[in-house]
Amino acid sequence: MGKVVLVTGAARQLGGRFVRRVQREPGVDRVIAVDVVPPEHPLDDAEFVRADIRRPAIGRVLAEYGVGTVVHLDVSGTPLGSGGRAAVKETNVIGTMQLLGACQKSPTVERLVVKSTTSVYGAAPRDPAVFTENTPPKSLPSGGFAKDAVEVEGYVRGFARRRPDVAVCVLRFANILGPSADTPLADYFSLPVLPTVLGYDPRLQFVHEDDVVDVLMIASDGPRRGTLNSGTFNIAGDGVLLLSQCARRLGRPTVPVVLPAVTWVGSALRAVGVTDFAPEQVRLLTHGRVVSTDQMRETLGFTPSYTTAEAFADFARGRGAGLVPPGTAARTVDGLSRLVTLASKERIRHG
């Protein structure tokens, strides 16, 4: 009998792409695509089941189809349709609890893959230069998608202890970018003018949406070629970009804001639709975050096709030209950086 794969979050772009891809995999007999609303994109031969993972009915879906592999992608920082932040949190946390409860009772479930984020490490001034999967955060996320992900991972660890017979793989993705990315950071980079934190130029990592689908395929498959497709893994493209470099490559001007006023900027951005511009997003754009991907390569056996810079370049091409030509943006950012440096030196000298 072939493998039956259930995918949550099928109405989102990432979920739809994975559903279309996994059903072509040899050995996959059936794909069950689940979401609370019908997707606007095709799912090819997958069977769509309209179900809310926050409700106990998800257990009946697992039982009815004899699901062997569950790929939980309905963990997101952006609302689906008209839902707000409260609905997102409820789906992320309560939905995951219900899904794990159903998996725990299911005798057929053998593998669980969960989409998470490197935001679980937080972002703080004394962070290590590079986070590994075992590095404890200096400051736990206090809100937004990052806090949801911390809670989700806690429930997943509990599930793994109760069902040691189930292979569990948690993928901590860096910021996902690409032509169709629908993440809070993609929304931020799509603004005509980018607010930044005065005096800070954080290091950022990205992972291309194509690589996200590729690594999900590896994680959802059984062990092969000597690799172990279980555990927790950081997923990111090689290299880093500074926020100032991102602004230049987008051709978008930046507006440096003093740190105490950033919360007001966050409120304004939420008002124009950047939903998850929570304090954790502000901390990321202040202190940045870089993770090690050694385990991704050595244990999971995955090498991304796109570097951080290449993933960002593909995202930038998909968003079109900015308000300012890249050369002008570069000169403007460099000028602002020099002014900030001179001002800092003056404060120290007269200090």
N, C-alpha and C positions, 0 to 999 in steps of 0.2 A: 504494500500500500504506500502511495506517495505521501510526501509531507504536506500537512495543512498548516498554512501560515496565516495568522490574524494580525492585521496592522491597524493601530488606532491613529486618529488624526488624518484620515484619508482625504478629507476635504481641503486640507492645506496643500500648497504646492509641493512641499517636500514629501508629504505622505503620498500624494498622487504619483510622483516620480518613482518612489520606491515600490509602490504597488505594481506599476507597469513593468518595472525592471525585474522584480523577484519572481513574477509568474513565468518568466522565460528561463529561469534557472532549472537545469536538469534535476529531477528528483522532487520538484515541487508539483504536487498534484492539484492543489486548490489554494486560492488566496481569498481571504475574507477581509474586505475593506470596511472599517467601522468609523462612523462619525455621527454627530448629532444632526448634521444637515447634509443634504445631497451635495456631492462635489460638482463644481462647474467644469472640471476637466475630465477627460476620458479615463477610465480605469481598465480599458480593454476587456479581457475575459474574466477579470476578478468579480466576485459576487459582493455587491454593496449591501450592507446591513445598517439601516438607520437605528442607531442605539446610542444611549447616553451612558458613558462609562461611569458616571456618578451614581447610576442606579443599579440595583442588584440584577437587573435583566442581563447584564453582560455575562454573568455566570451561565445563563441558559444558552447564550450564543456559543461559549466555549464548549459546552456539553453537546449541543446539537450538531456541531460540525466536527467534533473530535479534534480540536486544535492541538497541535504539537509544539508550534513555535509562536510566541507572542512578541511582536515588535512594537513597543510603546513609544510612539512619536508625538502623542497628544500632550506634550509638555512644552509650553511655549510662552514667550513674553509678549505676544500680541494677540488681541482678541480676534475671534472669527465672526465676521459680520458686524452686528451692532452691539455685541457684548462689550462690557467695560472691564476694568481691572478686577472687580470682584468676581465676575464670571470666569476670568482667566485663572485666578487663584483657586477657585473652587474646582475647576476642571483639572488643574495641575495636581492639587493636593488630594482633595476628596476623590476625584476620579482615579488617581493612582491607588489610593487605599482600596477602593472598591475592586479595581482590576486585580490587584495583588491578592485580595481575599478570594476572588473567583479562581485565580490561578492556583492558590493554595489548596482549594478543594478539588481541583480538576486532576483526575488520574492520568490524563493524556498529555498534559503540558510537560515538555522536556527541556525547553530553552526559552529564556526571557532576555530580550535586548531592550535597554532603556536609554532614551536620549536625555543627556544631561548637559551641563555647561561648565566651562572653566571658571565661571562666576562664583562657584562654590568656594573658591579660595579667597574671595573678597579682594579688596585693593586698599592698601594702607601704606603710610610713609616708610615703615620699617620692614616691608616685605622682603623676602629673599629675591635675589636677581632672577632666579628661575624656580618655579614650583614643580616638584615631582608629585606623583599620585599620592605619596605618603606624607607630604608636607602639611602640617596643620596650619590653618589660616591664622594670621595675627589678629584679625578682627572678623568675626562671622558677619555675613551680610544681614542687614537689618530690615530689608524690605524688597519689594519687587520680585521679578523673576528669579533673581539669585537666591533669595530666601526660600522661595517655593522649591527650587532645585535641591537645596540643603535638606528640606523636609522630605522630598521625594526620595533622595538617596538613603535617608535614614530608614524609611519604610522598606526600601528594596533590600537593605542589609538585614532587616528583621525577617523578611520573606526568605532570604537565602539561608538564614539559620534554621528556619522552620522546615524548609524544603531543600535539604542538601543534595537531593537527587536531581534537582533542576539546575542546569547550567545557566548562570546569570552573568550578563555582560553589560556594564555601564560605560557609555561613551561620553566623556566630557569634551564637548566641542568648544573650540575657540569661536569667536564671532564669525557666524556664517555669512558669506557674501557671494554674490554672483548676479547675473542679469535679472533673476526673478526672486531674489532674497526678500523676505518680508519680516525682518528682524528690527528691533528698536534701533540698533546702531545703523542699519541701512536707512531707516527713516531719518536719523540724525544727519548722515552724510548726504541725504537728498535735499536738505534745507538749502535755500539760496545763499545764506550766510551762516557760517558755523561759529556758534559761541564756544569759546575755550576759556580755560582757567588761567588767569594772568600769572606768568612766571613758571608755568608747567608745560612740559612737552612730553607726554607719556609714550611709552613703547607699547605697541599693539600687535596682536597676532590675528590672522584670519585663516579660515578654511573655506575652500571653494565648495559650492553646493554639489558639484559633480563628485568631488571626493567624499562628501558626506554620504551620498548614495552608495559609492563603491565600498566604503568601510562598513556601512550597514549590511551590505551583502556578505562580507566576510564574517561579521559578528553573528549574523543570523544563521550561518551555515555551521555544520558540526566541525570538530577538529579535523584539520587536514594538513598535509605537508609538514607535519611536526609542530604546527602552531597550536596554541591553546586559546580558543575563542571564548574565554571566560575571565572575569576580573574587571577592574576599573582602569580605563585608559584615557589619557589626554590625546586629543585629536586636533592637530594644527598644521598649517603649512610651514615650511622652513623659513627662517628669518623673521625679522620684525620691521615695522615701519613706525616712525614717529608721527604723531598727530599732525605736525606741521607739514611733513612730507605728503600725508594724505590730502591735506587741503590744497597743496600745490598741484598734485596730480589730478585733482578734481577741477581745478581752476575756480575754486570758491574762496572768497575772502573770509577771514576770521575776525571775530570781535572778542578780544580778551576781556574777561570779566573778573573783578576781584572775587576771591573765594567766598566771602560772606554773602555776596549777592547772587551766587550761583543758584541757590534754592529758588529765588524769584524767577530766574531764567528757566529753571526746570518746570515751574508752574506754568509759565507762558508756553513752553514747548508742549506740555500736555494739553494745553488749551487748543493748540493747532493740530493735534493728532499724533504727536510722538508719545504714545501711551505710556511706555515704561521708562520714561526719563526720571527714574527714581533716584534716591541718594546713591545707590550702588552704581548707577550709570555715571553719575557725577564723579564718584571716586575713581572709576575706571579712566575717565577723561582727565583726571588729575594725576593719579599715580601710575596708571597703566598696569599691565600684567603680562608675564611671559611664562610659559610652561614648557617642561621637558617632554619630548615625544619619543624618548628612547624605548619605552615599553611598547608604544604603538608599533615601532619597527621590529624590535627584537622578539617580543612575545606574541603580539597580534599578527605580525607579518604583513603590515600595511605600510606602503610608501605613497604619500599624496602625489598626484600629478601636477598640482599647482603649488608654488611657493606662496608665502604671504603676499609678496609684492605682485605676483601674477594673478592671484585671486582678486586683489584690490583693483588691478588694471582691468580685469574683465568686468567687474562691477561698475567701474567708472565708464567704460565704453557703453554699457547698457543704460546708464543714466543720462548720457549726452553731455554736451559742453556746459561748463559752468558760466557764471556771469563774467568772470575775469579770465583772460587768456592765462595759461599756466605760467608763462614767463613773468607776467605782471604779478600774478599771485605770489610767485616765489620771491620776487623783489620786495613785495609788500610785507610778507611774513618775515623775511630776513631783516627788513628795516625795523619792524616791531620788536623782533628779538633783540636787536642791538639797543633799542631804546630801553627795553626792560632791563638788560644787563647793565647799561649805564646808570639807570635809576637805582638799581640794587647796590652798585658800587658807591654811589653818592650817599645812600642811606648808611652804608657801613662806615664810610669815611667820617660822616658827621654824627654817627651814632651813638 
